[in-house]
Amino acid sequence: MAFSDSRLWVILVTLLVPASQALSAEMMSNSPGHLKLIHEGVGVGNELIAGTFPFPDSFYHKHRREIVSHEDGSHTEWNSIAPDAVEVKASYPNSGSVGATFTFAPDDTLYGVWSYPWNGSIANAGQNHADIGLFGTDRPGINWANARAPFFFSRSGFGVYVDSLQFGSFDFSEPGTASFSFNGSELTYNVLYNSNLTELLMRYANLSSKPEMPIDSGYGPIFWSDNFEEDFHQGVSRADENFHDVMKHLKQNQIRATAIFADRPYGTGNWSFGNFDFDPKNYPDPRTFIANLSSQGYDFQAWVANRAFLYTELYNTSMANGWLFPGFDGTQFLGPALNLSIPAAYSYLLERLTSLARIGVKGFKIDRGEEREMPDAEQNLQSILFNELCYKAMETVWGKGNFFSFARSAFDRSRSKVAIWNGDSQANFTGLQYSVASAIRAGLLGFSHWGSDTGGYLRTNSTPTEELWARWMHFSAFSPMYEIMVGTKHTPWYDYSPRLVRVLKDTAALHTSLIPYIRSYAYAASQTGLPVMRALFLEYPDDDKVAETGDAYTFGKEFLVAPIVTQGGNRTVYFPRGQGRFLEYFNKSQTFKPGETHEITNMPLEYSPVYVREGAIIPTGDVFQGNAKWVANWKPHLVIEVYPSYNVSVSSFTYYRGKESTPLNGTTSITMTARSGNVTIQSGDLGVDGTILVYHKNGVENITLPSGEEHTLHIGGLVSLFE
């Protein structure tokens, strides 16, 4: 994109320090990517610190470093740490906070910091908030959507990462301006530049952290109830029987699932958490109960929080040792948090949560941490510590990479310890719309493994409607994690029509079949930091129309997904410019040109607007059994879907073979060459038996791919679907 401002364009950085001193850094658009650092000494003129250097060429010199000291003991240091990154360290002993102001071209767009989609948008215009979990129970769309990071970037290619756990705030309220301020007298931040935004996000991930590869059960579908201790059916009288009732109906309807978890309540004590146990009235033998779930193909997670509810073991022990943050009421939801900066408190809670893993719990649903149970200034540090603690508790028993935990409140580097669910979404179409935008925003912050409460969490007697739930099921099928809340009078097979049960079955099966594809992109995320769900502008950077699209995204590179987020089954789909034509995925009968707009009306609940890019290679199949014990002699099987186009001469896909269901680890490449009516497909050993499906205008070529060998296939005379 060429920005419209023809005058000298700068990002002006002014540190909020005593009035006699300031630091400026200028980035110039008439020479894109140039940086000039200036120390402004009031009354004594300006001193050029670093000269003017362009990113990424002559600016970067290995070990290049400059320090400017001042009479009051303060100093500013800059380091060129990479061709596209400058580290700035500011130390001002006489200042209580350090910050900066950045000025951008007026037609630039800024992203980042929060996963919550302000006004349903993926951009930050007009927002001014602290970089902590967002408190509130009446936000539009979603409450507690609290994945966050002290990082923002512009569409023009500049990024700023504040490497700090201190309490801070970001202000985007003035057009063309961004600023931040952080507590303390020292601050380190990185200024990045790369006109390729995917490479910019990869640089940020290298500076911060990357998500860990989830186990196969972490993709879902994952089932749960807000309260398994109520809403009993068909002779069920306690919670453990209610779990089995859910699993029985999943089996009867052949609905795929990989995991199931116990939300609170499940234990004894005030608000059912803090005694680190299972209520014997509802779970007479928890170890046997969990082992039985495992034998039926379900991993089991349990709800946890750093929250000391009154009179529980957690509360009493913490009070006796002085581990709780003072000044917070110990009753009900206002229970205080432990200060996990105290080594003894950390060790105690680590051991108690590890005891849950020892009886079979294979992951945590990590809740709270942003409900004013601790000082705001502690939120980010305590979030990092608690997510790390939960990770260690699981790792102690199960080993690295053999469990799955997810959280709603996660700060920056926690992405390497937990996946994300997007908080308490409303069970209405606004909740669905905001959830789609939240997924995109979370991905821009590097939180790749993401899911939402399918159908919404904040339900009423009349919500979610059947239509909303069906639309959300399709959205979850094309999310990295499909998780769905049943029970409490909102169970598809008890409270809705057989049609909705079929939609649930079909979307669960679709998501299961996409695990080879999703897993490959999850592996790529663990290596690069790039998310599975991607803002359209990442894949189509030259199309200005998608700079702020919040209701459509790419799922990896090959899929364009445009969920229906309004009542009635209608929406407009815009096909971005830059990567060729698109094919409707389900019926494979319509193609669309780049830049074209398509009006959808009255789409049946059984479908969703999903499109594949021409030349796509999409690994699907059934590689993780989960609960599908009804399949006799099940074994993993891979299906490679290919969509050749003679407009795309070479396509490739890096397939991750996995470690749980296949004999090979690591990746292998699948390539397709399409020229002059001939298609050649090559792959390494895929690790399991498979089939390749070659879609063309005259039908589908179905070719067997045995495991244990490399493959080269030549097919002539195909008429492409894209012609």
C-alpha positions in Angstrom: 0.0 0.0 0.0 1.2 3.5 -0.8 0.2 5.9 2.0 -1.3 9.2 1.0 0.7 11.5 3.1 3.2 13.1 0.8 5.0 15.3 3.4 7.7 14.0 5.7 6.0 11.4 7.8 7.5 10.6 11.2 6.8 8.4 14.2 7.8 10.8 17.0 8.8 9.1 20.2 9.0 11.3 23.3 9.9 9.6 26.6 7.9 10.9 29.5 10.8 12.0 31.7 11.7 15.1 33.6 11.2 18.2 31.5 14.9 18.9 30.9 15.3 15.7 28.8 13.6 13.7 26.1 14.3 11.2 23.4 12.9 11.3 19.9 13.0 8.7 17.2 11.9 9.6 13.7 10.7 7.1 11.1 10.2 8.6 7.7 7.7 7.6 5.1 9.3 9.4 2.2 12.3 7.1 2.9 10.3 4.1 4.3 11.9 2.4 7.3 14.4 5.1 8.1 15.2 5.9 11.8 16.8 8.9 13.5 17.4 9.0 17.2 17.8 12.4 18.7 18.4 13.5 22.3 16.6 16.8 23.0 18.3 18.8 25.7 16.1 21.7 26.6 18.0 24.9 26.5 21.1 23.3 25.2 20.1 22.3 21.7 19.7 18.9 20.1 22.4 16.1 20.0 22.3 13.6 17.3 22.7 10.2 18.9 22.6 7.7 16.1 22.5 9.5 12.8 20.0 8.4 10.1 19.9 4.9 9.0 17.5 2.9 6.9 15.8 -0.3 8.0 17.0 -2.9 7.1 20.1 -2.0 5.1 22.8 0.2 6.5 21.1 0.6 9.9 22.0 -2.9 11.1 25.6 -3.5 12.2 26.3 -6.4 14.5 26.9 -5.3 18.0 26.2 -1.6 17.1 25.4 0.1 20.4 25.2 3.7 21.6 24.7 5.0 25.2 23.9 8.7 26.0 24.3 9.7 29.6 22.8 12.8 31.2 23.8 15.0 34.2 21.1 13.7 36.5 22.2 10.1 36.2 19.8 9.1 33.5 20.8 7.5 30.3 19.4 6.2 27.1 20.8 3.2 25.2 20.0 1.9 21.8 21.1 -1.4 20.1 20.6 -2.6 16.6 19.7 -6.2 17.5 18.6 -7.3 14.0 18.3 -5.9 10.6 14.6 -5.1 11.3 14.8 -4.3 15.1 16.2 -1.6 17.4 16.2 -2.1 21.1 15.8 1.1 23.2 16.5 1.1 26.9 15.7 4.2 29.0 16.7 4.7 32.6 15.4 7.7 34.4 15.9 7.3 38.2 14.0 10.5 39.0 10.8 9.5 37.1 7.9 7.4 38.3 6.9 6.3 34.8 8.3 6.1 31.3 6.4 6.3 28.1 6.4 7.3 24.5 4.2 8.9 21.8 4.2 7.9 18.2 2.8 9.8 15.3 1.7 8.0 12.1 0.5 8.9 8.7 -3.3 9.7 8.9 -4.3 6.9 6.6 -2.3 4.2 8.5 -4.0 1.5 10.6 -2.9 0.3 14.0 -3.5 -3.1 15.5 -2.5 -5.1 18.6 -2.4 -4.9 22.5 -5.8 -6.4 23.2 -7.7 -9.4 21.9 -11.0 -7.8 22.8 -12.5 -6.2 19.6 -13.5 -2.7 20.5 -16.7 -1.8 18.6 -16.3 -5.2 16.9 -13.2 -4.0 15.1 -9.7 -5.5 14.6 -8.1 -2.1 14.6 -7.4 0.2 17.6 -8.6 3.6 16.5 -10.1 5.6 19.3 -9.1 3.3 22.2 -7.4 4.2 25.4 -7.0 1.4 28.0 -4.6 -0.2 30.4 -2.7 -3.3 29.2 -4.3 -5.6 31.8 -7.3 -7.9 31.8 -10.5 -5.9 31.0 -12.8 -5.9 34.0 -16.5 -5.8 33.3 -19.6 -7.9 32.9 -21.5 -5.6 30.5 -19.2 -5.3 27.5 -20.7 -5.6 24.1 -20.3 -9.1 22.7 -17.9 -10.7 25.1 -16.9 -10.3 28.8 -13.4 -11.1 29.9 -11.7 -11.5 26.4 -8.3 -11.0 28.0 -5.4 -12.3 25.9 -3.2 -9.3 25.6 0.4 -8.2 24.9 2.3 -4.9 25.1 2.8 -4.9 21.3 1.2 -2.9 18.5 2.0 -2.4 14.9 0.9 -0.4 11.8 -0.2 -1.6 8.4 2.8 0.4 7.0 5.2 -2.0 8.7 6.3 -0.4 12.0 5.9 -2.3 15.3 6.6 -1.5 18.9 7.1 -4.1 21.6 7.4 -3.0 25.2 9.2 -5.8 27.0 7.8 -5.2 30.4 5.5 -6.8 33.0 4.9 -3.5 34.7 1.5 -1.9 34.8 1.0 0.1 31.6 -1.5 1.7 29.3 -1.8 2.4 25.6 -3.6 5.3 24.0 -4.9 5.3 20.4 -7.6 7.9 21.0 -6.1 10.6 18.8 -6.1 9.9 15.0 -2.6 9.1 13.7 -1.2 8.9 17.2 -0.2 6.0 19.6 1.3 6.3 23.0 2.1 4.3 26.0 3.1 4.8 29.6 4.5 2.2 32.1 5.2 2.3 35.8 8.8 2.5 36.9 11.9 4.4 36.1 13.4 2.0 33.5 11.9 0.6 30.4 13.0 -1.5 27.4 11.1 -1.5 24.2 11.8 -2.6 20.6 11.1 -0.6 17.5 10.6 -2.9 14.5 10.2 -2.3 10.8 9.3 -4.6 8.0 6.8 -3.9 5.2 6.1 -7.6 5.1 3.7 -7.9 8.0 4.1 -11.6 8.4 7.8 -11.2 8.8 7.2 -8.4 11.3 5.0 -10.7 13.4 7.7 -13.4 13.2 10.2 -10.9 14.5 7.9 -10.0 17.4 7.5 -13.7 18.2 11.2 -14.2 18.2 11.5 -11.4 20.8 8.6 -12.5 22.9 7.5 -16.2 22.6 5.8 -18.7 20.4 2.9 -21.1 21.1 3.6 -24.6 22.1 2.4 -27.4 19.9 -0.9 -28.8 21.4 -1.5 -32.4 21.8 -4.1 -33.9 19.4 -6.9 -33.9 21.9 -6.4 -30.1 22.2 -8.1 -29.5 18.9 -11.4 -30.9 20.0 -14.3 -31.0 19.9 -14.1 -30.6 23.7 -17.4 -30.9 25.6 -18.3 -29.5 29.0 -21.1 -28.1 31.1 -21.2 -25.1 33.3 -22.6 -27.3 36.0 -22.7 -31.1 35.7 -24.4 -31.2 39.2 -27.7 -30.2 37.7 -30.0 -30.8 34.6 -30.2 -34.5 35.1 -31.9 -36.8 32.6 -32.9 -40.5 32.2 -32.1 -41.7 35.7 -29.0 -39.6 36.2 -28.7 -38.5 39.9 -25.2 -37.1 40.3 -22.4 -35.4 38.3 -20.2 -38.4 37.3 -23.3 -40.0 35.9 -24.1 -36.8 34.0 -20.7 -37.0 32.3 -21.5 -40.5 31.2 -24.9 -39.4 29.9 -23.2 -36.9 27.7 -20.7 -39.4 26.4 -23.5 -41.9 25.8 -25.4 -39.5 23.6 -22.2 -38.6 21.7 -21.7 -42.2 21.0 -25.3 -42.9 20.0 -25.2 -39.9 17.6 -21.6 -40.7 16.5 -20.5 -37.1 17.4 -16.8 -36.9 17.5 -15.0 -35.6 20.6 -11.5 -35.6 22.0 -11.8 -34.3 25.6 -14.3 -33.3 28.3 -13.8 -31.1 31.3 -15.2 -30.3 34.7 -16.0 -26.6 35.2 -16.6 -25.5 38.7 -18.4 -26.9 40.6 -16.7 -30.2 41.1 -15.0 -30.0 44.5 -16.0 -29.4 48.0 -15.7 -26.1 49.9 -16.9 -22.6 49.3 -17.6 -22.1 45.6 -16.4 -25.6 45.0 -12.7 -24.8 44.6 -9.8 -24.5 47.0 -9.8 -28.0 48.7 -8.2 -29.6 45.7 -10.6 -32.5 45.6 -13.7 -33.9 44.0 -17.0 -33.8 45.9 -17.5 -37.4 47.1 -21.3 -37.0 46.7 -20.9 -36.5 43.0 -17.6 -38.3 42.4 -17.3 -41.2 44.8 -14.1 -42.5 43.1 -12.5 -39.7 41.0 -9.5 -41.7 40.0 -11.6 -44.5 38.6 -14.0 -42.0 37.1 -11.2 -40.2 35.1 -9.7 -43.5 34.1 -13.0 -44.6 32.7 -13.3 -41.3 30.6 -9.8 -42.0 29.3 -10.7 -45.6 28.3 -13.5 -44.1 26.2 -11.2 -41.8 24.4 -11.6 -38.6 26.3 -8.8 -36.5 27.9 -10.1 -34.8 31.1 -9.4 -31.2 32.2 -10.5 -29.4 35.4 -11.2 -25.8 36.3 -8.6 -23.9 38.3 -8.0 -20.3 39.3 -5.6 -18.3 41.5 -8.5 -17.5 43.8 -8.8 -18.2 47.5 -12.5 -18.6 48.4 -13.4 -18.2 52.0 -12.7 -21.1 54.5 -11.2 -23.4 51.9 -7.8 -25.1 52.4 -6.3 -22.6 49.9 -7.7 -19.7 51.8 -6.9 -20.9 55.3 -3.3 -22.0 54.5 -2.7 -18.8 52.6 -4.1 -16.6 55.4 -2.0 -18.3 58.0 1.2 -17.8 55.9 0.5 -14.2 54.7 0.4 -15.2 51.0 -2.8 -13.3 50.0 -2.9 -9.9 48.6 -4.2 -7.6 51.4 -7.4 -5.6 51.2 -9.5 -8.0 49.2 -12.7 -9.6 50.6 -12.5 -13.4 51.1 -16.2 -14.1 50.3 -17.6 -15.5 47.2 -16.2 -14.1 43.9 -14.2 -11.4 45.7 -11.8 -13.9 47.2 -8.2 -12.7 47.0 -5.4 -14.2 44.9 -2.2 -15.6 46.2 0.9 -13.5 45.6 2.8 -16.0 43.6 5.9 -13.9 43.8 6.3 -15.4 47.2 8.3 -18.6 46.6 6.5 -20.5 49.4 3.1 -19.6 48.0 4.2 -20.6 44.5 5.5 -24.0 45.7 2.5 -24.7 47.8 0.0 -24.1 45.0 2.2 -25.9 42.5 2.1 -29.0 44.7 -1.6 -28.9 45.3 -2.5 -28.5 41.6 0.0 -31.3 40.8 -2.1 -33.6 43.0 -5.0 -33.2 40.5 -2.7 -34.3 37.7 -1.7 -37.3 39.7 -5.3 -38.7 39.7 -5.6 -38.3 35.9 -6.5 -34.6 35.2 -4.7 -33.9 31.9 -5.0 -30.2 31.7 -6.6 -27.1 33.2 -9.2 -24.6 32.2 -7.5 -21.6 33.8 -10.1 -19.0 34.8 -10.1 -15.5 36.4 -7.1 -13.4 37.3 -8.6 -10.1 36.1 -11.6 -9.7 38.5 -9.9 -7.4 41.0 -8.7 -10.2 43.2 -5.3 -8.5 43.2 -3.9 -5.0 42.6 -4.1 -4.1 38.9 -0.3 -3.5 38.9 0.2 -7.2 39.7 -2.0 -8.6 37.0 0.5 -9.3 34.3 3.1 -10.7 36.5 0.7 -12.9 38.4 -0.9 -14.1 35.1 2.5 -15.2 33.8 3.3 -16.9 37.1 0.0 -18.8 37.4 0.0 -20.0 33.9 3.5 -21.1 34.3 2.6 -22.9 37.6 -0.2 -24.7 35.9 2.1 -25.8 33.1 4.6 -27.1 35.6 2.0 -29.0 37.5 1.0 -30.9 34.4 4.5 -31.3 33.1 5.6 -33.0 36.3 3.1 -35.8 35.8 2.5 -36.0 32.0 5.8 -34.7 30.6 6.3 -31.8 28.1 3.7 -31.6 25.4 1.4 -34.4 26.7 -1.4 -32.3 28.2 -3.6 -29.4 27.2 -4.5 -26.3 29.2 -6.3 -23.1 28.1 -7.0 -19.7 29.8 -9.0 -16.6 29.2 -6.5 -14.3 30.8 -3.0 -14.6 29.3 -0.3 -12.0 29.0 2.3 -12.0 26.3 4.8 -14.9 26.8 2.0 -17.0 28.4 1.2 -18.1 24.8 3.9 -20.7 25.2 2.1 -22.2 28.2 -1.6 -22.0 27.5 -4.1 -21.9 24.6 -6.9 -19.3 24.7 -10.6 -19.3 25.0 -12.1 -15.9 24.4 -14.0 -15.4 27.6 -17.7 -15.2 28.3 -19.3 -14.5 25.0 -23.0 -13.5 24.8 -25.3 -16.1 23.3 -26.5 -13.8 20.5 -25.3 -12.8 17.1 -23.3 -9.9 18.5 -21.5 -12.4 20.6 -20.7 -14.4 17.5 -19.6 -11.4 15.6 -17.3 -10.2 18.4 -15.9 -13.7 18.8 -14.8 -13.8 15.2 -13.1 -10.4 15.5 -11.5 -11.5 18.8 -10.0 -14.6 17.2 -8.4 -12.4 14.5 -7.1 -10.0 17.1 -5.7 -12.8 19.3 -3.9 -14.2 16.3 -2.2 -10.9 15.5 -0.8 -11.0 19.1 0.6 -14.5 18.5 -2.1 -16.4 20.5 -2.7 -19.0 17.8 -4.5 -21.8 19.5 -7.8 -20.2 20.2 -11.4 -21.3 20.7 -14.7 -19.9 21.9 -17.7 -21.2 23.8 -19.7 -22.5 20.9 -23.2 -21.0 21.0 -22.1 -18.4 23.6 -21.6 -18.6 27.4 -24.1 -16.0 28.7 -27.3 -17.9 27.9 -30.9 -17.3 28.7 -34.0 -19.6 28.6 -34.4 -18.6 24.9 -30.7 -18.4 23.8 -28.8 -19.6 22.0 -31.4 -20.0 19.3 -31.0 -23.0 17.0 -29.9 -20.8 14.2 -27.2 -19.0 16.3 -25.9 -22.3 17.6 -25.7 -23.8 14.1 -23.8 -20.8 12.8 -21.4 -20.9 15.7 -20.8 -24.6 15.2 -19.6 -23.9 11.7 -17.3 -21.1 13.0 -15.9 -23.5 15.6 -15.2 -26.1 12.9 -12.9 -23.6 11.3 -11.2 -22.6 14.6 -8.1 -24.2 15.9 -10.0 -25.4 19.0 -13.7 -26.5 18.9 -15.2 -26.4 22.4 -18.9 -26.5 23.3 -20.9 -26.1 26.4 -23.9 -28.4 26.9 -26.2 -29.0 29.9 -28.1 -26.5 32.1 -31.1 -26.9 29.8 -29.1 -26.2 26.6 -28.2 -29.7 25.3 -28.7 -30.3 21.6 -30.2 -33.9 21.9 -32.5 -32.9 24.8 -33.4 -29.3 24.2 -33.2 -28.7 20.4 -34.3 -30.4 17.2 -32.7 -33.4 15.5 -31.6 -31.0 12.8 -29.3 -29.2 15.2 -27.9 -32.5 16.4 -27.0 -33.4 12.8 -25.3 -30.0 12.4 -23.3 -30.7 15.5 -22.4 -34.2 14.3 -21.4 -32.8 10.8 -19.4 -29.9 12.1 -17.6 -32.1 14.7 -16.8 -34.6 11.9 -15.6 -31.7 9.7 -13.4 -30.3 12.4 -12.0 -33.8 13.1 -11.2 -34.3 9.4 -9.3 -30.9 9.4 -7.0 -31.9 12.3 -4.2 -32.9 9.9 -4.5 -29.4 8.3 -4.9 -27.5 11.6 -2.1 -29.5 13.2 0.3 -28.6 10.4 -0.4 -24.9 10.9 -0.2 -25.2 14.7 3.2 -26.7 14.2 4.1 -23.8 11.9 2.9 -21.4 14.6 5.2 -23.1 17.1 8.1 -22.4 14.8 7.2 -18.9 13.5 4.6 -17.4 15.7 2.2 -16.9 12.8 -1.4 -17.8 13.8 -3.7 -20.4 12.2 -6.6 -17.8 12.0 -5.2 -14.9 10.1 -6.4 -11.4 9.4 -7.1 -11.0 5.6 -4.5 -8.3 5.3 -1.7 -10.7 6.2 -2.4 -12.9 3.2 -3.7 -10.1 0.9 -1.5 -7.1 1.9 -2.1 -5.2 -1.4 -5.9 -5.1 -1.0 -6.8 -1.9 0.9 -10.4 -3.2 1.3 -9.4 -5.9 3.9 -7.3 -3.7 6.2 -10.0 -3.8 8.9 -12.1 -6.8 8.0 -13.3 -8.3 11.2 -15.9 -10.9 10.0 -13.8 -13.0 7.7 -10.3 -14.5 7.9 -8.0 -17.0 6.3 -7.7 -20.4 8.0 -4.1 -21.0 7.3 -3.4 -19.9 3.7 -5.7 -22.2 1.8 -9.1 -21.4 3.3 -11.1 -18.1 3.2 -13.7 -18.3 6.0 -16.6 -15.8 6.1 -18.9 -16.9 9.0 -22.5 -15.8 9.0 -22.7 -13.4 12.0 -26.2 -12.0 11.6 -29.7 -13.6 11.8 -31.3 -14.8 8.6 -28.5 -16.6 6.8 -27.4 -13.6 4.7 -24.1 -11.9 4.2 -21.8 -10.3 1.7 -18.5 -12.1 0.9 -15.7 -10.1 -0.6 -12.9 -12.0 -2.3 -9.6 -10.3 -1.8 -7.2 -9.4 -4.5 -3.8 -11.0 -4.8 -3.9 -14.8 -4.6 -6.1 -16.0 -7.5 -9.6 -17.3 -7.7 -11.7 -19.0 -5.0 -13.8 -22.2 -5.0 -16.8 -22.7 -2.7 -15.7 -25.6 -0.5 -18.8 -27.6 0.3 -20.4 -28.1 -3.1 -17.4 -27.2 -5.2 -19.6 -25.7 -7.9 -18.9 -22.0 -7.8 -15.7 -20.0 -8.4 -15.1 -16.3 -7.7 -12.6 -13.8 -9.0 -10.3 -11.7 -6.8 -12.0 -8.4 -6.1 -15.5 -9.9 -6.6 -18.4 -9.5 -4.2 -20.9 -12.3 -3.6 -24.3 -11.9 -1.9 -25.4 -14.9 0.1 -29.1 -15.2 1.0 -30.9 -17.7 3.2 -28.0 -20.1 3.5 -29.2 -23.3 5.1 -27.9 -24.2 8.6 -26.0 -27.1 7.1 -23.5 -24.9 5.3 -21.2 -21.9 5.9 -19.4 -19.6 3.5 -16.0 -21.3 3.2 -13.8 -21.1 0.1 -10.5 -22.7 -1.1 -7.8 -20.9 -3.0 -7.0 -22.2 -6.4 -4.0 -24.5 -6.4 -4.7 -25.5 -2.8 -3.3 -28.6 -1.1 -5.3 -29.5 2.0 -4.5 -32.5 4.2 -7.6 -34.0 5.9 -8.6 -37.4 7.2 -9.0 -39.2 10.5 -5.7 -39.3 12.4 -6.8 -39.1 16.0 -9.5 -41.5 17.2 -10.7 -39.7 20.3 -14.1 -41.1 21.3 -14.8 -42.8 18.0 -14.7 -46.3 19.6 -17.7 -47.2 17.5 -15.4 -47.5 14.5 -14.3 -51.1 14.2 -10.6 -51.6 13.7 -10.0 -47.9 13.6 -6.6 -46.8 12.3 -5.3 -43.4 11.2 -5.9 -42.5 7.6 -4.9 -39.4 5.7 -6.8 -37.8 2.8 -5.0 -35.2 0.7 -7.4 -32.9 -1.2 -5.8 -31.0 -4.1 -7.4 -28.3 -6.3 -5.2 -27.9 -9.3 -5.2 -24.8 -11.4 -3.1 -24.0 -14.5 -2.9 -20.4 -13.2 -0.9 -21.7 -10.3 2.0 -23.6 -11.7 3.5 -24.8 -8.4 1.8 -25.2 -5.0 3.2 -26.7 -1.8 2.2 -27.6 1.7 4.3 -28.5 4.7 2.6 -31.4 6.4 3.2 -32.1 10.0 3.1 -35.9 10.6 2.7 -35.6 14.4 3.9 -37.6 17.3 0.8 -39.3 18.8 -1.0 -41.1 16.0 1.8 -41.6 13.4 5.1 -43.5 13.4 7.0 -40.5 12.1 7.7 -37.1 13.6 8.5 -33.9 11.9 7.3 -32.5 8.6 7.3 -33.6 4.9 6.5 -31.5 1.8 3.6 -32.1 -0.6 4.0 -30.3 -3.9 1.8 -30.0 -7.0 2.9 -28.8 -10.4 0.2 -27.9 -13.0 1.2 -27.1 -16.5 -0.3 -27.6 -20.0 -3.0 -30.0 -18.9 -0.7 -32.1 -16.8 -0.6 -32.3 -13.0 2.3 -33.8 -11.0 2.0 -34.4 -7.3 4.9 -35.4 -5.1 5.2 -36.1 -1.4 7.5 -37.6 1.1 6.5 -40.5 3.4 3.2 -39.3 5.0 3.6 -41.6 7.9 0.2 -43.3 7.6 -1.8 -44.9 4.8 -3.7 -42.3 2.8 -5.7 -41.3 -0.3 -5.3 -38.3 -2.6 -8.4 -36.7 -4.0 -7.8 -34.6 -7.1 -10.8 -32.3 -7.8 -11.5 -31.3 -11.4 -14.5 -30.4 -13.6 -15.2 -34.0 -14.6 -15.2 -35.4 -11.1 -12.6 -36.6 -8.6 -9.5 -38.7 -9.0 -9.1 -41.1 -6.0 -5.6 -42.5 -5.7 -4.2 -44.7 -2.8 -1.1 -43.5 -1.0 0.6 -46.3 1.0 2.6 -45.4 4.0 6.4 -46.0 4.2 7.3 -44.6 0.8 7.6 -41.4 -1.1 5.0 -40.6 -3.9 5.1 -39.1 -7.4 1.8 -39.0 -9.3 1.3 -37.9 -12.9 -2.2 -37.1 -14.1 -2.9 -35.8 -17.6 -5.9 -34.2 -19.3 -7.6 -32.6 -16.3 -9.9 -29.7 -16.7 -9.4 -27.4 -13.7 -12.4 -26.3 -11.6 -11.0 -22.8 -11.9 -11.3 -22.6 -15.7 
